[in-house]
Amino acid sequence: MASHGWRGRRTAGPAGAVLAAIALQVPVPAVMAQSEIIYGLDTRFTDNARKASTNESSDLETRTYLTAGYQTDPGRCNADFLGTLGYAWWQDDSFNSQIFARMDFKGGCELTRRLRWEATNNLKQVTQNSRQSNTPDNRTHKNVFSTGPRYLLKLNDTNWLNLSARYENTEYEEPEETDSERYTGSIAWDHLFSSTFTGGVSLAHSQTEFDYGAEVDVNSARLTFQNRWPTTSLSGAVGVSEIETDYANTNQSSDGLVGELNLTRAINPTTEWYVNASRELTDRTSTLDLRFGEFEYNLRESITVENTVLSTGMNKRFSDSSALKVDLYAYRTDYLDTEETEDKIGFNVRYSRQLAELTTGFISLGFDQLSYESDDTEDEVARLLIGAEHQATRDLSLLARIGHDTKSSDVASREYDENWVLLGLEYRLR
């Protein structure tokens, strides 16, 4: 589906919540809400529908969907929503027809001065087994709903206490996957060292209850910081964390150094560079896969994990209206209950430019290398995608894409090659 410019708002860094809450104290004029509804229809032909290593079979996948976006901000209450709901079917029944959906919602209301109630909901499709190919049979919907209050207590002009409580519910579409409920409480002290630099201390406790009776508790203490310069934003945290699992009269615990770093720098007016790093102890129902799009959990492994993430990239706009986006990443997931470790390194490169007055084209390259410690095997996945979008009328867009995916592996049954072609349209209803 084409991108239509909707973006969820994020406040970078652990101290960002304090700066955002301070900003709430400044009156701002109301603005009109923005909304958009788009209908889409596309058909994709593939010569290897099941991504099989042998006995490849072709098929035709047709999808119809609605995408809606709504955004209102600033104000006493605000909301940011982008969602897609659709239906897909296969002509030769390679897979069962199914409904697919994706949703990102973030909203909140200022109940009283400095007291705010917030809510988010994220729905996406995730793979169940990271060793298997990404087909409909290996995907499930993951929905994460979170809500709770946040209170900002002003001690004086330079010191603030940020108190928050959160309830989070994670559910998977497939019944064999583990759902959970999470309760989180945190308290953070932040000191404004200057007009641009904030530092402090954060303490947090979370308790996650799984539907089959297991319980995971995480305690953490961190030093936090955030600084902004005219062209650079830097935020992060460093500290210690302890994770404890209790199930069937068995108790297991682990601890370690945790932290995060977020750096964004505008090299010049047309070029932006970023670095993100994170290390945390948590469980696999957490939202790390939402924050880092290329990260994915293996839902067939243990519930407690140690995650290490490093990503960097660049966005560049050229004078001829073309654009280049480069992302590089390295992820490690250590499943603490099973002592299984998975590593993933890779990159994505996308270049787009205007081919004619109403036509835009792009080319995208991607590569991933995945390593599994338990059986000492490796997979390599390469992707090539070429596409174009033509603005036929003010409301109608025509889409065309052609792609090639290939996977090589130490395990022959995990290998495949696939070529596919997609044609579609999108019509803006409002």
C-alpha positions as CSV (number, residue, x, y, z in Angstrom):
1,M,0.0,0.0,0.0
2,A,1.2,3.5,-0.7
3,S,2.2,5.8,2.1
4,H,0.0,8.9,2.6
5,G,2.0,10.9,5.0
6,W,0.3,9.9,8.3
7,R,2.8,9.7,11.2
8,G,2.3,8.8,14.8
9,R,3.9,11.2,17.2
10,R,6.8,10.0,19.4
11,T,8.8,11.8,22.0
12,A,12.4,10.7,21.9
13,G,14.1,9.4,25.0
14,P,13.1,8.6,28.6
15,A,13.2,12.3,29.6
16,G,10.9,13.2,26.7
17,A,7.7,12.6,28.7
18,V,8.7,15.3,31.1
19,L,9.5,17.8,28.4
20,A,6.2,16.9,26.6
21,A,4.2,17.3,29.8
22,I,5.9,20.7,30.4
23,A,4.8,21.7,26.9
24,L,1.2,20.9,27.9
25,Q,1.3,23.9,30.2
26,V,1.7,26.3,27.3
27,P,-1.7,27.3,25.7
28,V,-1.9,26.4,22.0
29,P,-4.5,27.3,19.5
30,A,-6.9,24.7,18.3
31,V,-6.6,23.3,14.8
32,M,-8.9,21.5,12.5
33,A,-8.9,17.7,12.6
34,Q,-7.6,15.9,9.6
35,S,-9.2,12.7,8.2
36,E,-8.8,10.5,5.1
37,I,-10.3,7.3,3.9
38,I,-8.8,5.3,1.0
39,Y,-10.1,2.2,-0.8
40,G,-7.6,-0.2,-2.3
41,L,-7.7,-3.2,-4.6
42,D,-4.7,-5.2,-5.8
43,T,-3.8,-8.5,-7.4
44,R,-0.4,-10.2,-7.0
45,F,0.8,-13.1,-9.1
46,T,3.6,-15.3,-7.6
47,D,5.4,-18.3,-9.0
48,N,6.1,-19.8,-5.6
49,A,3.1,-19.0,-3.3
50,R,4.2,-21.2,-0.4
51,K,7.8,-20.2,-0.6
52,A,8.8,-23.9,-1.0
53,S,12.2,-25.3,-1.7
54,T,10.7,-27.9,-4.1
55,N,7.5,-28.4,-6.0
56,E,6.8,-24.7,-6.4
57,S,3.3,-23.7,-7.3
58,S,2.0,-20.4,-8.7
59,D,-1.1,-18.6,-7.5
60,L,-3.0,-15.3,-7.7
61,E,-3.6,-13.4,-4.5
62,T,-6.3,-10.6,-4.5
63,R,-6.8,-8.1,-1.7
64,T,-9.4,-5.5,-1.1
65,Y,-9.0,-3.0,1.8
66,L,-9.9,0.3,3.4
67,T,-7.3,2.6,5.0
68,A,-8.5,5.3,7.3
69,G,-6.5,8.0,9.1
70,Y,-7.6,10.6,11.7
71,Q,-5.4,13.2,13.4
72,T,-6.3,16.0,15.8
73,D,-3.6,17.9,17.8
74,P,-3.0,20.0,19.8
75,G,-5.7,20.6,22.4
76,R,-6.9,19.3,25.7
77,C,-7.6,15.9,24.1
78,N,-5.8,14.6,21.0
79,A,-5.8,11.5,18.9
80,D,-3.7,10.0,16.1
81,F,-5.1,7.0,14.2
82,L,-4.1,5.1,11.1
83,G,-5.7,1.7,10.3
84,T,-6.2,-0.7,7.5
85,L,-8.8,-3.5,7.3
86,G,-8.9,-5.8,4.4
87,Y,-9.7,-9.3,3.0
88,A,-7.4,-11.5,0.9
89,W,-8.2,-14.6,-1.1
90,W,-6.1,-17.0,-3.3
91,Q,-7.4,-18.2,-6.7
92,D,-5.9,-21.7,-6.4
93,D,-6.4,-22.0,-2.7
94,S,-2.7,-22.0,-1.7
95,F,-3.9,-20.5,1.6
96,N,-7.2,-19.9,3.2
97,S,-9.0,-16.6,2.6
98,Q,-8.5,-14.4,5.5
99,I,-9.1,-10.9,7.0
100,F,-6.0,-8.8,7.6
101,A,-5.6,-5.6,9.6
102,R,-3.2,-3.1,10.9
103,M,-3.8,-0.2,13.3
104,D,-1.8,2.4,15.2
105,F,-3.6,4.6,17.7
106,K,-2.3,7.1,20.2
107,G,-4.5,9.4,22.2
108,G,-4.9,11.2,25.6
109,C,-6.7,13.8,27.5
110,E,-5.5,16.3,30.1
111,L,-7.9,15.6,33.0
112,T,-6.5,18.3,35.3
113,R,-3.4,20.5,35.3
114,R,-0.4,18.2,34.9
115,L,-2.6,15.0,35.1
116,R,-3.1,13.2,31.8
117,W,-4.7,9.9,30.9
118,E,-3.2,8.2,27.9
119,A,-4.1,5.2,25.7
120,T,-2.5,3.4,22.8
121,N,-3.4,0.5,20.6
122,N,-1.2,-1.3,18.1
123,L,-2.3,-4.1,15.8
124,K,0.0,-5.8,13.3
125,Q,0.8,-9.1,11.7
126,V,3.8,-10.9,13.1
127,T,5.6,-14.1,12.2
128,Q,5.2,-17.1,14.6
129,N,8.4,-19.0,13.8
130,S,11.4,-16.9,12.7
131,R,13.1,-19.9,11.1
132,Q,10.2,-20.5,8.7
133,S,9.2,-18.3,5.6
134,N,6.9,-15.4,6.0
135,T,3.7,-16.9,4.6
136,P,0.0,-16.6,5.8
137,D,0.3,-19.9,7.6
138,N,3.3,-18.5,9.6
139,R,1.6,-15.2,10.6
140,T,-0.7,-14.1,13.3
141,H,-2.2,-10.8,14.4
142,K,-0.7,-9.3,17.5
143,N,-2.7,-6.6,19.4
144,V,-1.3,-4.5,22.2
145,F,-3.6,-2.2,24.1
146,S,-2.2,0.1,26.8
147,T,-3.8,2.8,29.0
148,G,-3.1,4.6,32.2
149,P,-2.5,8.0,34.0
150,R,0.6,10.2,34.0
151,Y,1.1,12.9,36.6
152,L,3.8,15.6,36.5
153,L,4.6,17.1,39.9
154,K,6.6,20.4,39.8
155,L,9.0,20.6,42.7
156,N,10.5,23.9,41.6
157,D,11.5,25.6,38.4
158,T,14.2,23.0,37.6
159,N,13.0,19.7,39.3
160,W,10.1,17.5,38.3
161,L,8.6,14.2,39.4
162,N,6.9,12.1,36.7
163,L,4.6,9.4,38.1
164,S,2.9,6.9,35.8
165,A,0.9,3.7,35.9
166,R,0.0,1.5,33.0
167,Y,-2.2,-1.4,32.2
168,E,-1.3,-3.3,29.0
169,N,-3.0,-6.2,27.3
170,T,-1.4,-8.3,24.6
171,E,-3.4,-10.8,22.5
172,Y,-2.6,-13.0,19.6
173,E,-5.0,-14.1,16.9
174,E,-3.9,-17.8,17.0
175,P,-5.1,-19.5,20.2
176,E,-1.9,-21.5,20.7
177,E,0.1,-18.2,21.2
178,T,0.4,-16.8,24.8
179,D,-1.7,-13.8,25.7
180,S,-0.7,-11.6,28.7
181,E,-1.7,-8.7,30.9
182,R,1.0,-6.3,32.1
183,Y,0.9,-3.8,35.0
184,T,3.6,-1.2,35.1
185,G,4.4,1.6,37.6
186,S,7.3,4.1,37.4
187,I,8.6,7.2,39.1
188,A,11.1,9.5,37.5
189,W,13.0,12.5,38.8
190,D,14.2,15.0,36.2
191,H,16.4,18.0,36.6
192,L,16.6,20.8,34.0
193,F,20.4,21.5,33.9
194,S,19.9,24.0,31.1
195,S,17.2,25.1,28.6
196,T,18.2,22.1,26.4
197,F,19.6,19.5,28.8
198,T,17.6,17.3,31.2
199,G,18.9,14.5,33.4
200,G,17.5,12.3,36.1
201,V,16.7,8.9,37.7
202,S,14.0,6.5,36.8
203,L,12.6,3.5,38.8
204,A,10.1,1.1,37.3
205,H,8.4,-2.2,38.1
206,S,6.3,-4.3,35.8
207,Q,4.3,-7.5,36.4
208,T,3.2,-9.6,33.5
209,E,0.6,-12.4,33.9
210,F,0.3,-15.0,31.1
211,D,-2.9,-16.8,30.4
212,Y,-1.5,-20.2,31.3
213,G,-0.4,-19.0,34.8
214,A,3.2,-17.9,34.5
215,E,4.3,-14.6,35.9
216,V,7.2,-12.4,34.9
217,D,8.4,-9.5,37.1
218,V,10.9,-6.9,36.0
219,N,12.6,-4.2,38.2
220,S,14.8,-1.6,36.7
221,A,16.7,1.6,37.8
222,R,18.2,3.9,35.2
223,L,20.0,7.2,34.9
224,T,18.3,9.2,32.1
225,F,19.3,12.2,29.9
226,Q,18.2,14.2,27.0
227,N,19.8,17.1,25.2
228,R,19.0,19.1,22.1
229,W,21.2,21.2,19.9
230,P,20.1,23.2,16.8
231,T,20.8,20.2,14.5
232,T,21.1,17.3,16.9
233,S,18.9,15.4,19.4
234,L,20.4,13.0,21.9
235,S,18.6,11.0,24.5
236,G,19.1,7.8,26.4
237,A,19.4,5.8,29.7
238,V,21.7,3.4,31.4
239,G,21.1,1.3,34.4
240,V,20.4,-2.2,35.8
241,S,17.4,-4.6,35.5
242,E,16.3,-7.8,37.1
243,I,13.8,-10.2,35.6
244,E,12.1,-13.0,37.5
245,T,9.9,-15.8,36.2
246,D,7.5,-17.8,38.5
247,Y,5.6,-20.8,37.1
248,A,4.5,-24.2,38.5
249,N,6.5,-23.7,41.7
250,T,9.7,-23.0,39.7
251,N,11.4,-19.7,40.1
252,Q,14.1,-18.3,37.7
253,S,15.8,-14.9,37.8
254,S,18.4,-13.0,35.7
255,D,19.9,-9.5,35.9
256,G,22.2,-7.3,33.9
257,L,23.1,-3.9,32.5
258,V,20.4,-2.3,30.4
259,G,20.1,1.0,28.5
260,E,19.1,2.8,25.4
261,L,20.5,5.5,23.1
262,N,18.7,7.6,20.5
263,L,20.7,10.1,18.3
264,T,19.3,12.1,15.4
265,R,21.4,14.6,13.5
266,A,20.5,16.9,10.6
267,I,23.8,16.9,8.6
268,N,22.4,19.5,6.3
269,P,18.9,20.8,5.3
270,T,18.3,17.7,3.1
271,T,20.1,14.9,5.0
272,E,19.3,13.3,8.4
273,W,21.2,10.6,10.2
274,Y,20.1,8.5,13.1
275,V,21.5,5.9,15.6
276,N,19.3,3.8,17.9
277,A,20.6,1.3,20.5
278,S,18.8,-0.7,23.1
279,R,19.5,-3.5,25.6
280,E,16.7,-4.8,27.9
281,L,15.4,-7.7,29.9
282,T,11.7,-8.4,29.2
283,D,9.3,-10.9,27.8
284,R,8.3,-11.6,24.2
285,T,4.9,-9.9,24.5
286,S,6.6,-6.5,25.0
287,T,6.5,-3.8,22.3
288,L,10.1,-4.0,21.2
289,D,9.0,-5.2,17.7
290,L,6.8,-2.1,17.4
291,R,9.6,0.2,18.2
292,F,12.1,-1.5,15.9
293,G,10.3,-2.6,12.7
294,E,12.7,-5.2,11.5
295,F,12.9,-6.9,14.9
296,E,10.8,-10.0,15.4
297,Y,10.3,-12.6,18.2
298,N,10.2,-16.3,17.7
299,L,6.9,-17.1,19.3
300,R,7.9,-20.8,19.6
301,E,10.7,-20.0,22.1
302,S,10.6,-19.0,25.8
303,I,8.7,-16.1,27.2
304,T,11.6,-14.3,28.9
305,V,14.2,-12.6,26.7
306,E,17.3,-10.5,26.7
307,N,17.2,-8.2,23.6
308,T,20.1,-6.2,22.1
309,V,19.4,-3.8,19.2
310,L,21.6,-1.5,17.2
311,S,20.4,0.3,14.1
312,T,21.6,3.3,12.1
313,G,20.5,5.0,8.9
314,M,20.2,8.0,6.7
315,N,17.4,9.9,4.9
316,K,18.5,12.1,2.0
317,R,16.4,14.3,-0.3
318,F,17.9,15.5,-3.6
319,S,17.2,18.7,-5.6
320,D,15.4,16.7,-8.3
321,S,12.8,15.6,-5.7
322,S,14.3,12.1,-5.5
323,A,15.0,10.6,-2.1
324,L,17.3,7.9,-0.6
325,K,16.7,6.0,2.6
326,V,19.3,3.6,4.1
327,D,18.8,1.5,7.2
328,L,21.3,-0.9,8.7
329,Y,20.5,-3.1,11.8
330,A,21.8,-5.8,14.1
331,Y,19.6,-7.7,16.6
332,R,20.3,-10.3,19.2
333,T,17.6,-12.2,21.1
334,D,18.6,-14.5,24.0
335,Y,15.7,-16.6,25.1
336,L,16.5,-17.0,28.8
337,D,14.4,-20.1,29.5
338,T,15.7,-22.2,26.7
339,E,19.2,-20.7,26.3
340,E,18.5,-20.3,22.6
341,T,20.1,-17.3,20.9
342,E,19.1,-15.8,17.6
343,D,21.1,-13.1,15.7
344,K,20.0,-11.0,12.7
345,I,22.0,-8.4,10.7
346,G,20.8,-6.7,7.6
347,F,20.1,-3.6,5.6
348,N,17.3,-1.9,3.6
349,V,18.0,0.6,0.8
350,R,15.2,2.5,-1.0
351,Y,15.6,5.1,-3.7
352,S,12.6,7.0,-5.2
353,R,12.2,9.7,-7.8
354,Q,9.6,11.4,-9.9
355,L,9.6,9.8,-13.4
356,A,7.0,12.2,-14.9
357,E,4.7,14.9,-13.7
358,L,2.2,12.4,-12.2
359,T,4.3,9.3,-11.9
360,T,6.8,8.3,-9.1
361,G,9.0,5.3,-9.2
362,F,11.2,3.5,-6.7
363,I,13.6,0.6,-6.2
364,S,14.3,-1.2,-2.9
365,L,17.0,-3.7,-1.9
366,G,17.1,-5.7,1.3
367,F,19.3,-8.4,2.8
368,D,19.1,-10.3,6.2
369,Q,21.5,-12.8,7.7
370,L,20.0,-14.9,10.5
371,S,22.0,-17.2,12.8
372,Y,20.6,-19.8,15.3
373,E,23.0,-21.0,18.0
374,S,21.1,-24.1,19.1
375,D,21.8,-26.0,15.8
376,D,24.6,-23.7,14.4
377,T,22.7,-22.9,11.2
378,E,22.4,-19.7,9.1
379,D,19.8,-18.3,6.7
380,E,20.3,-15.5,4.2
381,V,17.4,-13.6,2.7
382,A,17.6,-11.1,-0.2
383,R,14.9,-8.9,-1.5
384,L,14.5,-6.8,-4.7
385,L,11.5,-4.6,-5.3
386,I,10.8,-2.2,-8.2
387,G,7.6,-0.2,-8.3
388,A,5.7,2.9,-9.7
389,E,2.7,4.9,-8.7
390,H,0.7,7.0,-11.2
391,Q,-1.7,9.7,-10.1
392,A,-4.4,9.2,-12.7
393,T,-6.8,11.7,-11.1
394,R,-6.9,13.8,-8.0
395,D,-8.3,10.8,-6.0
396,L,-7.2,7.8,-8.0
397,S,-3.7,6.2,-7.9
398,L,-2.6,3.3,-10.0
399,L,0.1,0.9,-8.6
400,A,2.5,-1.5,-10.2
401,R,5.3,-3.5,-8.5
402,I,7.6,-6.4,-9.4
403,G,9.7,-8.3,-6.9
404,H,12.2,-11.1,-6.4
405,D,12.8,-12.8,-3.0
406,T,15.4,-15.5,-2.4
407,K,16.4,-17.4,0.7
408,S,19.5,-19.7,1.1
409,S,20.1,-21.8,4.2
410,D,22.2,-24.5,5.8
411,V,18.9,-26.4,6.0
412,A,17.8,-27.2,2.4
413,S,14.0,-27.3,3.3
414,R,14.2,-23.6,4.3
415,E,15.4,-22.4,0.9
416,Y,13.2,-20.8,-1.8
417,D,13.1,-18.4,-4.8
418,E,10.1,-16.3,-5.6
419,N,9.2,-13.9,-8.4
420,W,6.0,-11.9,-8.2
421,V,4.1,-9.0,-9.9
422,L,1.4,-6.8,-8.4
423,L,-1.1,-4.4,-10.0
424,G,-3.5,-2.3,-8.0
425,L,-5.3,0.9,-7.5
426,E,-6.2,3.2,-4.5
427,Y,-9.1,5.6,-4.5
428,R,-9.4,8.4,-1.9
429,L,-13.1,8.4,-0.8
430,R,-12.6,11.6,1.3
